[in-house]
Amino acid sequence: MLRERTLRLQPGSRIHALCVLGTHIATDVYGAAPAGAVAFGVKHTEGVNVEVAFRGRAEPGLLPGVSHWPLNEGMVLRFSMSRASTEVNDNKVIVIFYAEGGQPIDQARVFLTGIGISLDVDADRDGVVEKNNPNKASWTWGPEGHGAILLVTCDRDSPLSPAPDCDDERVFSKEDLLDMSRMVLRIEGPQHLPRGYEIVLYVHVSDADKVGVFHMQNPFFGQHYVHVLGRRKLCHIVQYTGGAAELEFFVEGLQFPDETFPGLISIHGIPLSPIFTDTVVFRVAPWIMMPNTLAPENVFVCSVKDNYLYIKEIKNLVNKAGCDLKVCFGYINRGDRWMQDEIEFGYTQAPHKSFAVVLDSPQDTGLEQFPIKELLGPDFGYVRREPLFKAISSLDSFGNLEVSPPVTAAGKEYPLGRILIGSSFPTPAGRRMTRVVRDFLFAQQVQAPVELFSDWLAMGHVNEFVTFVPSPDAKRFRMLMASPVACYKLFRQKQKEGQGEATMFKGKRAAGSLGAIVQIPARVGGRRGHFPIPLPSKAGKRGWHACPCSRMPAHPQALFWESEWDGIKPCALRGCWWSGTEDLRKCQLQQSGTMGGLVSPQIHSSHSGLADTLGSI
């Protein structure tokens, strides 16, 4: 902000200046003095404060009987205004120059118009736009932090709009305004500004495509809000109304934080002649991924040709849990039942408003129209990230995303949990989630993503072997991990206990006795074997210690939290196969692992739906 500006005195004439309240005008008295001047004096009206400084240090006031200061090099006169003007040029400062003997030889007159300008936002995040908050031009994180917050208006409040609200430049209803953050321009001054001055709202070109500002136009003819700033509009000339006025603006975010956009946006209020700038800073509220441990409100399920009875059972479970069941029918899902691979639920939040936002996967299958046609609506937003040129892989499905509940790791608190992303070791053949999605998740800055090795699975999804469920104790959740190694050990134990002839996977392709399944050697040469896991006794280096599943972390609390972790679910593999003769590459789960569970925490009870042991629901 320009809090002090310079003005050149012109002896023998009068000049006019606009003085913004809270700023100073400095003038070099020595440099403007006429020839022969050795001293100067100052007269001013009541609304002006005057200070004389010599080489940066304020001079004391004049002693009784002394009417002027000696004129020395480095002598500067600083003046400001204590109140706004009621008329143009209604205040003045007169500088009188004196020769030897105290004779006045000339004078310079400055006529001042005082105006108050304050561009304000909710800088302390209490829902109130207070005047001239000292922290309005900066932003810090945390409960003791400061700085205004902006929501991305990615929902669709009007059925007349074909796209999210952030894609247009119109306000259809008051619900649109409720999603936006208020910004108030407070002005106090005469009935009109001096000639040549205007007040302008300005946004930098780098921020223009990330913010939109609306203002009411012609309020006497109904509330009609016009887009005045953002996108192609870099500045807006404010209509000056005179007197004391508060002009209300509504600000919307257009983009979530991303790799090239940290989320900070600045808006400036300046007179057209650049004598003063007032700045406010917004941070766009991040997209926050919802953990599984929250109490559900709605349960979504796909209807396909062979799951009528399944939906009936789910409906009974959902009714017991007090939730609403929403069925996605075939004309929308087009035969695709894997909803968790298509979308991820989250939300965005500011002090004045919060709403749900669905993140759409770049991997389109049959459900690509579901989030737009069935979810996007009032207070339900939509966002999507997809690569422009790079091909997508199975790891781009959102079954490859999980988020923990609030945790503490290495002494650091994560009050919104940590996002888990399935990934690979840094090898040329490894698969990873596409960079544009990973960059988006990291850029939100509130859930500190961590990448886990999941490329050992055929699908490569992190939710196949790790998930979180609610619990009623002080910890509030449990982490579950699917373990093929634990399954192998369990099978061997049961075999030793005399249950080797028990039939496993009855009716399935891999059916057989427990003992026979455990003893099946691995098939090589690129063909898929059907066995729980490779044998340690006959597979040599291809024993279960060589299986990629053995690389799963033995102590995941080192990654996520400091206390002990919670449980292992034994889970058989449907098959493992190699590329070549030595390198075991991919495994496929025979059972559902940690996918497909439905747990609803209630006050007095818990309702759970578990996947069939021979396949996920």
PyMOL commands that set and color helices and strands:
alter all, ss='L'
color gray80, all
select helices_A, chain A and resi 29-32+165-167+174-178+208-210+219-221+308-321+330-333+339-342+370-375+394-396+398-400+435-443+462-464+484-499+514-519+540-542+548-551+557-560
alter helices_A, ss='H'
color red, helices_A
select strands_A, chain A and resi 4-6+14-20+24-28+39-44+48-54+57-58+69-70+75-81+91-98+104-120+148-150+181-189+199-203+211-217+224-229+235-238+243-253+264-271+278-284+288-289+298-302+324-328+343-350+353-360+380-384+401-403+407-409+412-414+419-423+450-453+466-470+477-483+503-504+512-513+567-570+573-578+584-589+598-601+606-609
alter strands_A, ss='S'
color yellow, strands_A
deselect
rebuild
show_as cartoon
